[in-house]
């Protein structure tokens, strides 16, 4: 299994001061955490795409290009690209360029988006939520696979046999599909034979049948389902002890839920936080051993080959996030891979 980190770059207000980081500070912090992750042997960095004033990442491709020049091995992608409101041609050009800059380390995780502010911002109708994604995903794959594109669009532009340039350094730019809990989304990814990333806000058992649907649909479409990568990830914080992890992280996690979710809640109680942190829950907060056990449970349920930790939630200080990344690299990754019989490094 390989391991990644991702962030949405949220700008949560501090519970005591009422102040949030500036976008400049947050982006500098993200680049610093990316450098740390690269040095620690983490495999992947994902940056989300949001278009609200409480997030710093509306143009993740720009930040990934900056990270590319500061890192050596870290694979660089989105988590996720809201493909429904992007121009697939421009997106492909940006990621082909990122691939060239980074020496072949670019990836795209495309999704429909739980946050929908980009639809009116870029002139799209949420009534076309799924149809836009379906057509644009098929168009993106055609762009990836053809240096000259002939395309007849319905919700997209039509392209009369034009060059698509530059081409990436990788022979085939990786395109993953990011999914939540909609069965049709799992089936679509399987039908297209694309790698799957599952966003876990609850425990993995809820997703077992959905991943089985993905693999079954892939096999029916003629793909080698056993060869298709499945990744999963979600909210994450690790500290030397369980109590320390929960006590440190709760105020920041509460801030995230009360400020930065698609529909913020009025109050996020400690009891809910503790319940989600228990075995079987979707929140990976605890000691290294507890987190190892949860990642192994995800692997057993879903057959994952990548785990991605969403880090730094709710304004968690840089030092705490950095320590969590270091524990992920030095204690959790080797322990997980010993258990599943794989090398400790990606």
Number of C-alpha atoms within 10 A of each C-alpha: 21 21 23 26 25 25 23 24 26 26 25 24 19 16 14 6 7 8 12 17 17 13 17 9 12 20 16 13 17 22 18 15 22 27 19 17 24 19 15 16 21 27 22 25 28 26 26 24 24 25 16 15 11 18 19 23 24 18 15 22 23 13 17 25 20 15 21 25 12 15 18 14 17 24 22 30 28 27 29 27 26 23 22 27 24 17 14 22 18 12 17 22 18 18 25 24 21 25 24 19 17 24 17 19 23 30 24 22 23 25 23 24 25 14 15 19 15 21 20 11 10 10 9 17 14 16 9 13 16 14 15 21 21 18 17 23 22 13 21 19 18 17 23 23 14 12 14 16 18 14 16 12 12 10 14 14 13 12 14 11 11 11 14 17 15 14 22 23 18 15 10 12 21 16 19 24 27 26 24 17 14 10 15 14 21 26 20 17 22 29 19 17 24 21 20 26 27 24 21 20 16 14 21 23 16 13 22 16 14 20 22 18 18 27 26 16 21 24 16 12 14 12 18 13 20 11 10 18 16 23 26 25 25 20 20 25 30 29 24 14 14 18 13 14 19 21 12 16 24 20 18 21 24 21 23 22 19 17 20 21 13 12 11 13 14 10 11 17 11 15 9 9 18 14 13 18 22 16 15 17 19 24 24 28 28 25 20 25 17 18 24 22 18 25 22 18 17 24 21 14 18 21 19 23 14 20 24 26 22 22 23 30 25 26 24 21 12 15 11 18 20 18 16 21 27 20 19 28 22 15 13 24 24 17 19 23 18 12 11 12 10 13 13 17 14 14
